[in-house]
Amino acid sequence: MDQLDNAKINFDSSGLWVLNIALAIVMFGVALGITIDDFKSLFKKPKLVLVGVLSQFILLPLLTFIVILIIKPLPSIALGMMMVAACPGGNISNFMSYLANGNTALSVSLTAFGTLLAMVVTPLNFQLYGNLYEPTAQLLKSVELQPFELVKLVLLILGIPLLIGMFVRHKNENFAVRLSKQLKPISIIVFVAIVVIAFSKNMTVFNNYIHYVLLIGIGHNFLAILLGFFTAKTFRLSFKDQKTLAIETGIQNSGLGLLLIFTFFNGLGGMAIMAAFWGIWHIISGLAISFYWSYKPSNVVEV
């Protein structure tokens, strides 16, 4: 098992820069569809904002930490789980909410608001829980993670593209809409290509170690989806909002997680494999539950 913690994912510096650019383009494309009114509409319904933030940025990292204490995975896998849980929602959640007949406007708004919060909360949550669990705390000391550098990278990848995209949308809405339609498929193709190339270069590593994260990744994602759904249900949100919160909490920006892992942890085996598997699995689980909900009447209130 110690071999997994010592396993390194092969990912060169040029590939890392391409991943940086791809993620920035994805965030820029998301921002082209966001307006100031999206944020204003959220604050008109503060309950939705508070429940969304509670589920994604407070309860999910806490639940992840509790699960780690119970199952005691290898330190690098535990760090991978913490990294994924600390990341904001992925932009593909907006499409999934639409497919599930959820509250798409809420999904877009929470993605935008969550991205803003993530600039501070993602590094904070990761550092907090990573240092609370002794095995991961030792691992963090060995890599000498610098919190300021972590915050700076999150700001560069999430914050700047978000602000530029919203500015372009504000100045020329028609151009922004056209550009968004063109950028979305391109950015997704580029991102998928990077993942495929990374897998092809590391097929032996994944074949040897994927069984360590398979059940953990599936279970972790399943719990995240349930957490979002039942948190919304506890606060008596509508079924449309329950579906949306389930998807927002269960679909994490694992691409950002991978980027942080490659940048600060040199592709540490368990972390990278955990985040990469989550990135694949949450698309499968998210689409599955979205298709299921798309055929359910709106008054049905069970998962």
N, C-alpha and C positions, 0 to 999 in steps of 0.2 A: 504493500500500500504506500510505503514511503516513496516509491518510484513515481507515483502520480504527482506528489507535491514537487518532485524534482523535474518532472516532465516539462519541457518548454515547447510552446507552439512556435513553429517557424513562420515568422511574419516580419519581413524586412522593413527598413525605414521608409522606403519609397511607397510600399503598400500602406503604411500607416498614414502617410500624407494623403494618399488617395482616399482612404477611409475618412480622414478629417474633412476633406473637401466634399465627399459624397454626403456625409451627415449634415454639413453646413448647407448644402443645396437642398436636402430634404427639408430642413427646418425653414429655409427661405421660402420653399414652395408652400409649406404649411402656413407660414405667416402671410403669404399673398391672399389667403382666404380669410384672414382675420381682420376685423375692424375694431375701433374703439368701442363701437356699440355693443360688440360681443361682451366686453368687460362690463359695460354699463348694465347690460341686461342681467348679467350674473349678480351684480351688487343690488339689483332690484329684488332678487330672491336670495338673500344671504344664507338661508338655510341650505340651499343646494350647494353653495360654495363650501360652507363649513363641513357638511357631510362628505363631500368629495375630498376635501383636504384631509379630514379625519381618517377616511378609509385608506387613501393612497399614501399619505406621507407620515401618518402616525401609527395606525393600526397594522398596516402591512409590514413595515420594518419590525414592529414589536412582535407580531405573530411569527415572523421569520426567525427572530431571535429565540422565541419560546420553542419553536420546532427544532432549532439547532441544539438547544439545551437538552431536548428529549432524545433526539436520534444520534447526536454526537457524530456528525460526519467528519471526514478528514478536514484539517484546517483550511486548505485551499478551496475545497468545495464549499465549506461554510462561508468563506469570504466571497465566493461567487454568488451564493444565495443572498448575502447581505448587499452586494453590489447591485444585483438585479432589483431587489426590493427597494433600494434607495433611489433608483432611477425614476424619472417621470413617465407618464403614459406614452405609449408609442402612437405616432400619427395614424397608423393603420386602424386604430380603434375607432376613428371617425367613420370610416367606411363600414366597419363591422356594426356600429350602432345604427347606421342607416339601414343596413341589411336586416338587422334584428327588429326593425320597426321601433327602435328606441328613440330617445330625444337627441337627435343629431346636433341641434344647436347647442345643447348642453355639453355634448361630447367635445365639440370644437372649442367651446369656451373654456372647458376644464383643461383641455390639452394646452391651450394658450396660457391660462393662468398657472397650471401646473409647471409648465416650462419656465415661467418667470420665477416661481418659488424654488424650482430645482437648482437654480444657480447657487443658492445658499443651502437649501435643505438636503440636497443629495450628498454633498461632501460632509455635512454635519451628521446625518444619519449613519453614513458609512463609517465615519470616524468613531462615533459614539458606540455603536454596537460592535464594531470590530475590536475596540479596546476593552469592552465589557466581558468578552469571552476570552479566557486565558490563551487557548491554543492560537486563535487568530491574532490576539494582541502580540504574541511572540513573533508571529509571521510578519505583522506590520512593522515591528521594530527591525526585523532583518532586512526589509526593503527600504527602510527610512523614508516612508511616504511623507511628502511635504504638503500639508493642508492648503497653503496658499497657492501652490502650483496646481493642485486639484481644482480649486475654485476658479482659478484663472482659465484653465482649459474648458471647464463647463461654461463659463461666461463667453468664451470665444466661439464655441461650437453651437451653443443654444441662444445666448443673448443677442449677439451682434446680428446673426441672420434673421432673428425674430424682429428686431427693431427695424432693420433695413427693409424686410418684406412688408411690414405694416406701413412703413413710410411710403413705399412704392404704391401700395394699395390706396393709401390716403390721397396721393397726388394724382393717380390715374387708375381709376377702378377698372375700366374696360381693359386696359393693357394688362393689369394685374391678373384679371380673370383668365385672359387668353394665355398669358405666360404660365400661370399655375397649371392649366390643362396640359401644356407641353412639358413642363418640368416634372410633373408627378410620375409619368411612366418612365421617363429617362432616369430620374434619380433612383427609382425602385430597381430598374434593370442594372444600373451601375452597382447598387448596393448588393443585389443578389449575386452579381458577377464576382464581387470581392469575396463574399462568403464562399462561393463555389471554388474559387481559386485557393482560398485559405484551406478549405477542406481537402482539396486535391493535393496540396503540399504537405498535409498532415494526416493523410488517410491512416497510416500505421498507428499514430498516436490515438486517433479516435477509435479505431478498431480495438485497440488494447485497453482503452479506459472508459469507453462510453457506458459500459454496464455499471460503473460507479455512480453515474449521475442520472441514469434513465428513470428509475422509479422516484428518486428524489425530485427531479425536475418536473415530472408529470404531477406528482402529489403537491408540490409547492404551488404550481400554477393553478391546480384545481382548488386549493385552499384560498388562493388570492381571488379567484372568481366568486367563490361562495362568500368570502368576506365582504366584497363589494356589494353583492346582492342583498345579504342579510343586514348589513349596516344600513343600507337605504331602506330596507323593509322595517327595521327597528325604528327609524325616524319617520315612518309613515309616508314615505315618498310614493308617488304613483308607480304603477308597474312599468311604464315607459322609462322612468328615472331609475328604477331598480335594475332594469336591464342595462342601462347606460353605465351606471356605477359599477356593475359586475364586470363589464367589458373594460372600462377605464382602469379598474384596479388589477385586472388579470392580464392586460396587454401592456407590457412595460417596454421602455425604449432600451432594449438589450443591445442595440447597436452602439449606443452611448456607453453602456457598460463595457462592451468589448474594447472600445477605443480607450477607455480609462485603464483597462487591464493591460492592453498592449503598451500603453504609454508609461505607466507607473510600475507595472509588475513584470515587464518583459515576457508577456504571454504565459504567466504562471499556469501550469497544467490544469489543476482542478478548477481554478477560477475561470479560465478561458473556455474549457469544455462545458462547464455549467452554464455560462452565459450564452455560448453558441447553441447549446441544446435548447435552452429556453427560447432563444430567438426563432428556432425552427418550430418547436412544439406549440408556442403560444399562437402562432398563425393557424395551425391545425385545430387547436381547441377553440380558438376564437371564432373561426369560420364555422366549425361544427355547431357551436351553441347559437351562433347568429342565424344559421339556416334553420335550426330547430325552432327558434323563437319567431322567425319570419312566417312560419306556418301555424303559429298558435294564435288564437283569438286574443284581443287586447285585454280582455277581462280575466284571463287566466293568470293566476298569481303564484304558481309553483315553478321551481327551477326545472 
